[in-house]
Amino acid sequence: MKYRHAFHAGNFADVMKHAALAAALARLTEKDRPLFLLDTHAGRGRYELPETGGEAGAGIARLLAARVEAPHPALARYLAMVRGLNEGARLRAYPGSPLIEAAFMRPGDRAAFCELLDAEAEALRTLFRGDARIGVHGRDGFEALAALLPPPEKRGLALVDPPYEEQERDFERVAAALVATAARWPQGVLMAWYPIKLGAVSARLHRRIVDAGTRRVLAAELCVHPDDSRAGLNGSGLVIVNPPWQLEEDLRQILPTLHAALVDGGAGRYDVMRLAGE
């Protein structure tokens, strides 16, 4: 695979995705009822950052250096997780989404982390060895959405985060998976991350989901370059089906903070868009 998790770990797209994930999990765990968490493309859960190169310097390192005053509670908790993995001046490690998800899990919650690459799946098993709440599955994440949902717990969250190496095909698969899963699991929160290289591509993803009749759809986007820039990855977004109560307001507070810390001179943009539902 061309996508290199360790090189990209902690970049601006990870920061946006993981801050929003923390906000959603914080809302879901406010109720004292068990949750099921599914991560379809989990990676290895924890990344050792390279001493030189890598993209964390323009992402999580920059956000930590910004010393944000009075951050949103979910953003503060996410930053505390990152600091907890690191000692000293140099940023050495970064949590992937499984580690963030596990940090929010309570004794009665359960999770399935799916990873098709053998080495990454084995790293996940090592990271969560001894935690009976968490199962690691060496399987295709899209297939797992159909096989593992809806869960007995009824409540929960599925994070869909493919590498988008076949970009148009992955956009189509994500849209189809969200529509089908929402129909089978109407109580579940579905979050799908996507890259923004051209704004029109993400708009097509939104239309596919809404035109299929999916109810209660929210999108959040953070761009560090203009949508039509030739920088490559101009930004990233999340489309969220059945967003938890008050998550929209959470994101409206978190994204301006991230944009101010990560983007020079007000370039790029951030948006929170209600695509369907009240």
C-alpha positions as CSV (number, residue, x, y, z in Angstrom):
1,M,0.0,0.0,0.0
2,K,1.2,3.5,-0.9
3,Y,-0.3,5.1,2.2
4,R,2.3,5.3,5.0
5,H,0.6,5.6,8.4
6,A,3.7,6.5,10.4
7,F,4.7,9.3,8.0
8,H,1.2,10.8,8.0
9,A,0.4,10.2,11.7
10,G,-0.4,13.3,13.5
11,N,-0.9,15.5,10.5
12,F,-3.6,18.2,10.3
13,A,-6.1,15.7,8.9
14,D,-5.5,13.3,11.9
15,V,-5.9,16.2,14.3
16,M,-9.3,17.2,12.9
17,K,-10.5,13.6,12.7
18,H,-9.4,12.6,16.2
19,A,-10.6,15.8,17.9
20,A,-14.0,15.2,16.3
21,L,-13.9,11.5,17.3
22,A,-13.1,12.5,20.9
23,A,-16.1,14.9,20.9
24,A,-18.5,12.2,19.6
25,L,-17.3,9.6,22.1
26,A,-17.6,12.1,24.9
27,R,-21.2,12.7,24.0
28,L,-22.0,9.0,23.7
29,T,-20.5,8.1,27.0
30,E,-22.6,10.7,28.9
31,K,-25.4,8.0,29.0
32,D,-24.8,5.0,31.3
33,R,-25.6,2.5,28.7
34,P,-23.1,0.1,26.9
35,L,-21.6,1.0,23.6
36,F,-20.2,-1.0,20.7
37,L,-17.4,0.7,18.7
38,L,-16.3,-0.5,15.3
39,D,-13.2,0.9,13.6
40,T,-13.1,-0.4,10.0
41,H,-9.5,0.6,9.0
42,A,-7.9,0.7,12.4
43,G,-4.1,0.8,11.6
44,R,-1.8,-0.1,14.4
45,G,-3.3,2.1,17.2
46,R,-0.1,3.8,18.2
47,Y,2.6,5.3,15.9
48,E,6.2,6.1,16.7
49,L,6.9,9.3,14.9
50,P,10.1,9.7,12.8
51,E,12.8,12.0,14.1
52,T,12.9,13.8,10.8
53,G,10.3,14.2,8.1
54,G,6.8,13.1,8.7
55,E,3.8,15.4,8.9
56,A,3.2,15.7,12.6
57,G,5.3,18.9,12.7
58,A,2.6,20.8,10.8
59,G,-0.2,19.1,12.7
60,I,-0.3,17.9,16.3
61,A,3.1,19.4,17.2
62,R,1.9,22.8,16.0
63,L,-1.4,22.5,17.9
64,L,0.4,21.5,21.1
65,A,2.8,24.5,20.7
66,A,-0.1,26.8,20.3
67,R,-1.0,26.5,24.0
68,V,-4.7,27.0,23.3
69,E,-6.4,28.7,26.2
70,A,-9.6,27.1,27.6
71,P,-10.0,24.5,24.8
72,H,-13.2,22.7,24.4
73,P,-13.3,19.8,26.9
74,A,-13.2,17.1,24.2
75,L,-10.2,18.8,22.5
76,A,-8.5,19.1,25.9
77,R,-9.0,15.4,26.5
78,Y,-7.6,14.5,23.1
79,L,-4.5,16.7,23.7
80,A,-4.0,15.1,27.1
81,M,-3.9,11.7,25.5
82,V,-1.2,12.8,23.1
83,R,0.8,14.4,26.0
84,G,0.4,11.2,28.0
85,L,2.2,9.2,25.3
86,N,5.2,11.6,25.3
87,E,7.8,12.7,27.7
88,G,10.3,15.4,27.2
89,A,10.6,18.0,24.5
90,R,10.4,15.8,21.4
91,L,7.1,14.4,20.1
92,R,7.8,10.7,19.8
93,A,4.4,9.0,19.6
94,Y,0.9,9.6,18.4
95,P,-2.3,7.7,19.1
96,G,-4.3,6.2,16.3
97,S,-8.1,6.1,16.5
98,P,-8.2,2.7,18.3
99,L,-6.2,4.1,21.2
100,I,-8.5,7.1,21.4
101,E,-11.6,4.9,21.3
102,A,-10.2,2.6,23.9
103,A,-9.5,5.6,26.2
104,F,-13.3,6.4,26.2
105,M,-14.5,2.8,26.8
106,R,-16.0,1.9,30.1
107,P,-16.2,-1.6,31.6
108,G,-19.4,-2.6,29.9
109,D,-18.4,-1.3,26.4
110,R,-17.1,-3.4,23.6
111,A,-15.1,-2.8,20.4
112,A,-14.0,-4.4,17.2
113,F,-10.9,-3.0,15.5
114,C,-10.5,-4.2,11.9
115,E,-7.2,-4.1,10.0
116,L,-6.5,-6.1,6.8
117,L,-2.7,-5.7,6.8
118,D,-1.1,-8.5,8.9
119,A,1.7,-6.4,10.5
120,E,-0.7,-3.6,11.5
121,A,-3.3,-6.1,12.9
122,E,-0.6,-7.9,14.9
123,A,0.6,-4.5,16.4
124,L,-3.1,-3.9,17.4
125,R,-3.3,-7.3,19.1
126,T,-0.1,-6.6,21.0
127,L,-1.4,-3.1,22.0
128,F,-4.7,-4.4,23.4
129,R,-3.6,-7.8,24.6
130,G,-5.4,-8.7,27.9
131,D,-8.3,-6.3,27.3
132,A,-11.3,-8.6,26.9
133,R,-13.5,-5.7,25.7
134,I,-11.6,-5.4,22.5
135,G,-11.4,-7.8,19.5
136,V,-9.0,-7.3,16.7
137,H,-10.1,-8.6,13.3
138,G,-7.9,-9.2,10.4
139,R,-10.6,-8.6,7.8
140,D,-11.9,-6.1,5.3
141,G,-13.5,-3.2,7.1
142,F,-16.3,-2.7,4.6
143,E,-17.3,-6.3,5.0
144,A,-17.2,-6.0,8.7
145,L,-19.8,-3.2,8.6
146,A,-22.3,-5.8,7.2
147,A,-21.1,-8.7,9.3
148,L,-20.9,-7.0,12.8
149,L,-23.7,-4.5,12.7
150,P,-26.2,-4.0,14.2
151,P,-24.6,-5.0,17.5
152,P,-26.4,-6.4,20.6
153,E,-25.7,-3.2,22.5
154,K,-27.8,-1.3,19.9
155,R,-25.9,2.0,20.8
156,G,-22.5,2.8,19.4
157,L,-20.2,4.3,16.8
158,A,-18.6,3.1,13.6
159,L,-15.6,4.9,12.2
160,V,-14.9,4.4,8.5
161,D,-11.5,5.6,7.4
162,P,-10.1,3.9,4.2
163,P,-6.8,5.1,2.7
164,Y,-8.5,6.4,-0.5
165,E,-5.7,5.0,-2.7
166,E,-8.4,4.3,-5.3
167,Q,-10.1,7.6,-4.5
168,E,-13.2,7.6,-6.6
169,R,-13.9,3.9,-5.9
170,D,-13.4,4.5,-2.2
171,F,-15.7,7.5,-2.2
172,E,-18.4,5.3,-3.8
173,R,-17.8,2.5,-1.3
174,V,-18.0,4.9,1.6
175,A,-21.3,6.4,0.5
176,A,-22.8,3.0,-0.2
177,A,-21.6,1.6,3.1
178,L,-23.0,4.5,5.1
179,V,-26.4,4.4,3.4
180,A,-26.7,0.6,3.9
181,T,-25.4,0.6,7.5
182,A,-27.7,3.5,8.5
183,A,-30.7,1.5,7.2
184,R,-29.7,-1.6,9.3
185,W,-28.5,0.3,12.4
186,P,-30.6,3.4,12.8
187,Q,-29.4,4.0,16.4
188,G,-25.7,3.9,15.4
189,V,-23.4,6.9,14.9
190,L,-21.5,6.5,11.6
191,M,-18.4,8.7,11.0
192,A,-16.6,8.5,7.7
193,W,-13.4,10.5,7.1
194,Y,-12.5,11.7,3.6
195,P,-9.7,13.7,2.0
196,I,-10.3,17.0,0.2
197,K,-8.3,17.5,-2.9
198,L,-11.1,19.1,-4.8
199,G,-14.2,20.4,-3.1
200,A,-16.5,19.1,-5.8
201,V,-15.5,15.5,-5.0
202,S,-16.6,15.7,-1.3
203,A,-19.8,17.4,-2.5
204,R,-20.6,14.4,-4.6
205,L,-20.1,12.2,-1.5
206,H,-22.6,14.3,0.4
207,R,-25.1,14.2,-2.4
208,R,-24.9,10.4,-2.7
209,I,-25.7,9.9,1.0
210,V,-28.5,12.5,1.2
211,D,-30.1,11.6,-2.1
212,A,-30.4,8.0,-0.9
213,G,-32.8,9.3,1.8
214,T,-30.4,9.0,4.8
215,R,-31.7,11.1,7.7
216,R,-29.7,13.2,10.1
217,V,-26.4,13.9,8.3
218,L,-23.8,16.3,9.4
219,A,-20.5,17.2,7.6
220,A,-17.4,18.9,9.0
221,E,-14.4,20.1,7.0
222,L,-11.1,21.7,7.7
223,C,-8.9,22.9,4.9
224,V,-5.4,24.3,5.2
225,H,-5.2,25.3,1.6
226,P,-7.8,26.6,-0.9
227,D,-10.0,23.8,-2.3
228,D,-8.5,24.1,-5.8
229,S,-4.9,24.3,-4.6
230,R,-2.3,22.0,-6.2
231,A,-0.8,21.2,-2.7
232,G,-2.2,17.7,-2.9
233,L,-4.2,17.2,0.3
234,N,-5.9,20.6,0.8
235,G,-8.1,19.5,3.7
236,S,-10.2,16.7,5.1
237,G,-13.7,16.1,6.3
238,L,-16.0,13.9,8.2
239,V,-19.5,13.0,7.2
240,I,-21.5,11.9,10.3
241,V,-24.8,10.0,10.1
242,N,-26.9,10.2,13.3
243,P,-24.6,12.7,15.1
244,P,-24.9,12.6,18.9
245,W,-26.8,15.3,20.6
246,Q,-24.8,18.6,20.7
247,L,-22.0,17.3,18.5
248,E,-22.7,19.9,15.9
249,E,-22.2,22.7,18.5
250,D,-19.1,20.9,19.7
251,L,-17.6,21.0,16.2
252,R,-18.5,24.6,15.7
253,Q,-16.4,25.4,18.8
254,I,-13.5,23.0,18.0
255,L,-12.9,23.7,14.3
256,P,-12.1,27.4,14.7
257,T,-9.5,26.6,17.3
258,L,-7.9,24.0,15.0
259,H,-7.9,26.4,12.1
260,A,-6.3,29.2,14.1
261,A,-3.6,26.9,15.4
262,L,-2.8,25.0,12.2
263,V,-3.2,27.6,9.4
264,D,-1.1,30.7,8.7
265,G,-2.8,33.9,7.8
266,G,-6.3,32.7,7.7
267,A,-5.8,30.5,4.6
268,G,-8.1,27.6,3.9
269,R,-11.4,27.3,5.6
270,Y,-13.6,25.3,8.1
271,D,-17.2,24.4,7.9
272,V,-19.9,22.5,9.8
273,M,-22.8,21.7,7.6
274,R,-26.1,20.1,8.4
275,L,-26.9,18.1,5.2
276,A,-30.1,16.4,6.3
277,G,-32.4,16.4,9.4
278,E,-33.3,18.9,12.0
